Amino acid sequence: MNLVSTPETSSCFTNVVGLRASGIFPPGKEPSIRTLREWTKLRRIPSHKVGHFVYFDPKEVELHIRTRLRIPARGECAATSLGARMSRRF
């Protein structure tokens, strides 16, 4: 009998409590449940709604935070905006 292996498409969806405890946030600096619900409401983090339940894929949320919600390092933004202001003057 020849079995064909297929890639698994199961994902580990979790609720807001599980997202907080999933390990994607630094230890001791996890956002509160209230903050995560606010981010969900403002669509800052990806979520999936089934009925009135809201679920999160921790891998998807981590990728979104790392790519879209990155805060520039101190001086990185200032140097860019200073250069733009200086070029407008001359």
SVG drawing of the C-alpha trace seen along z (x, -y; Angstrom):
<svg xmlns="http://www.w3.org/2000/svg" viewBox="-22 -77 42 79">
<polyline fill="none" stroke="black" stroke-width="0.4" points="0.0,0.0 1.4,-3.3 0.6,-6.3 0.9,-9.8 2.1,-12.3 0.3,-15.6 1.3,-18.7 -0.8,-19.2 -3.0,-22.3 -4.0,-22.1 -3.3,-25.3 -3.3,-25.9 -6.0,-28.5 -6.3,-29.9 -8.3,-32.4 -7.0,-35.7 -5.8,-34.0 -3.9,-31.4 -2.4,-34.1 -1.1,-35.9 0.5,-32.7 1.7,-31.4 5.3,-32.7 5.3,-35.2 5.7,-38.1 8.8,-38.6 8.4,-37.0 7.0,-39.4 6.0,-41.9 2.9,-40.2 0.2,-42.7 -2.9,-42.5 -6.1,-40.7 -7.8,-44.1 -5.0,-45.4 -5.1,-42.4 -8.9,-42.8 -8.4,-46.5 -5.8,-45.6 -8.3,-43.1 -11.0,-45.7 -8.7,-48.3 -7.5,-45.5 -3.9,-45.9 -3.5,-42.1 -5.0,-39.5 -7.9,-37.5 -10.5,-35.0 -14.1,-35.2 -16.3,-32.1 -19.8,-33.1 -19.2,-35.3 -15.9,-33.7 -12.6,-35.3 -9.6,-33.1 -5.9,-33.9 -3.2,-32.0 -0.1,-32.8 2.3,-32.3 0.2,-34.7 0.1,-37.3 3.9,-37.0 4.7,-37.4 2.3,-40.4 3.9,-42.1 7.4,-41.5 6.7,-42.9 4.0,-45.5 4.1,-46.8 7.8,-47.4 8.8,-50.5 11.9,-52.2 15.0,-52.5 15.7,-55.8 17.4,-58.1 16.3,-56.1 13.1,-58.1 14.7,-61.4 17.6,-61.1 15.2,-60.4 12.9,-63.3 15.8,-65.7 17.2,-64.8 13.8,-65.4 13.5,-68.8 17.0,-69.9 16.4,-69.0 13.3,-71.1 15.1,-74.2 17.7,-74.2"/>
</svg>
